[in-house]
Amino acid sequence: MKIAMRLGLAVLLSASAAFGAFAQEFTKGAVTKVDAKSKKVTIKHEDLKNLDMPAMTMVFRVEDPALLEKLKEGSNVEFVAERVNGKLTVTQVK
């Protein structure tokens, strides 16, 4: 019984780690506009696989104002976009 519980826990942890890695996939894009006042950024991006979206140019929200400092018009970036409270949001930038 203990072996089955340990095995089940190991499978669960492995699955959650794999899902977490998928959710954090970075996408390449080019910043076309930064609106610091509205906390929004426009990015021409490659396919957003985690959101099942094709390549396009679109506006994203940015919750963390510190991320806006990393986003300059004309710069190439790698970013993570996720749905946060139903809104497409940039959550990480490198």
TAJO-V591206 format. One record per residue. PHI is phi as a letter, one per 30 degrees, with the letter a starting at -180 (none if undefined). PSI is psi in whole degrees, -180 to 180 (none if undefined). OMEGA is omega in whole degrees, -180 to 180 (NA if undefined). Layout:
phi=PHI psi=PSI omega=OMEGA
phi=PHI psi=PSI omega=OMEGA
This chain:
phi=none psi=-46 omega=-180
phi=d psi=-38 omega=180
phi=d psi=-42 omega=180
phi=d psi=-40 omega=179
phi=d psi=-42 omega=179
phi=d psi=-42 omega=179
phi=d psi=-44 omega=178
phi=d psi=-42 omega=178
phi=d psi=-41 omega=179
phi=d psi=-42 omega=179
phi=d psi=-44 omega=180
phi=d psi=-45 omega=179
phi=d psi=-40 omega=178
phi=d psi=-42 omega=-180
phi=d psi=-42 omega=-180
phi=d psi=-34 omega=177
phi=d psi=-41 omega=179
phi=d psi=-42 omega=179
phi=d psi=-41 omega=179
phi=d psi=-39 omega=179
phi=d psi=-38 omega=180
phi=d psi=-41 omega=-178
phi=d psi=-21 omega=-177
phi=c psi=20 omega=-178
phi=d psi=128 omega=180
phi=d psi=145 omega=179
phi=b psi=141 omega=178
phi=d psi=144 omega=178
phi=a psi=174 omega=177
phi=b psi=130 omega=-180
phi=d psi=125 omega=179
phi=c psi=-22 omega=179
phi=a psi=142 omega=174
phi=b psi=125 omega=178
phi=c psi=87 omega=-176
phi=d psi=-37 omega=-178
phi=d psi=-42 omega=-180
phi=c psi=-2 omega=-177
phi=h psi=50 omega=179
phi=b psi=153 omega=178
phi=b psi=140 omega=176
phi=c psi=127 omega=-177
phi=b psi=131 omega=170
phi=d psi=111 omega=-169
phi=b psi=162 omega=172
phi=d psi=-178 omega=178
phi=e psi=134 omega=173
phi=c psi=91 omega=-173
phi=d psi=-40 omega=-178
phi=d psi=-21 omega=178
phi=c psi=2 omega=-180
phi=h psi=49 omega=-180
phi=b psi=140 omega=177
phi=d psi=169 omega=177
phi=d psi=139 omega=179
phi=a psi=179 omega=172
phi=c psi=129 omega=-179
phi=a psi=164 omega=-180
phi=c psi=134 omega=177
phi=b psi=151 omega=170
phi=d psi=156 omega=174
phi=b psi=111 omega=-178
phi=d psi=-37 omega=-177
phi=c psi=110 omega=-180
phi=e psi=-25 omega=179
phi=d psi=-30 omega=178
phi=d psi=-32 omega=-180
phi=d psi=-30 omega=179
phi=d psi=-25 omega=180
phi=d psi=-9 omega=-174
phi=c psi=113 omega=-180
phi=b psi=138 omega=179
phi=e psi=133 omega=180
phi=i psi=-9 omega=-178
phi=d psi=150 omega=174
phi=d psi=137 omega=-178
phi=b psi=164 omega=166
phi=c psi=132 omega=-173
phi=b psi=163 omega=173
phi=c psi=128 omega=176
phi=c psi=137 omega=-180
phi=b psi=163 omega=172
phi=d psi=119 omega=178
phi=b psi=115 omega=-176
phi=h psi=40 omega=177
phi=i psi=-1 omega=-178
phi=c psi=139 omega=176
phi=d psi=122 omega=-171
phi=b psi=134 omega=172
phi=d psi=122 omega=-177
phi=c psi=-20 omega=180
phi=b psi=148 omega=178
phi=b psi=141 omega=172
phi=b psi=none omega=NA
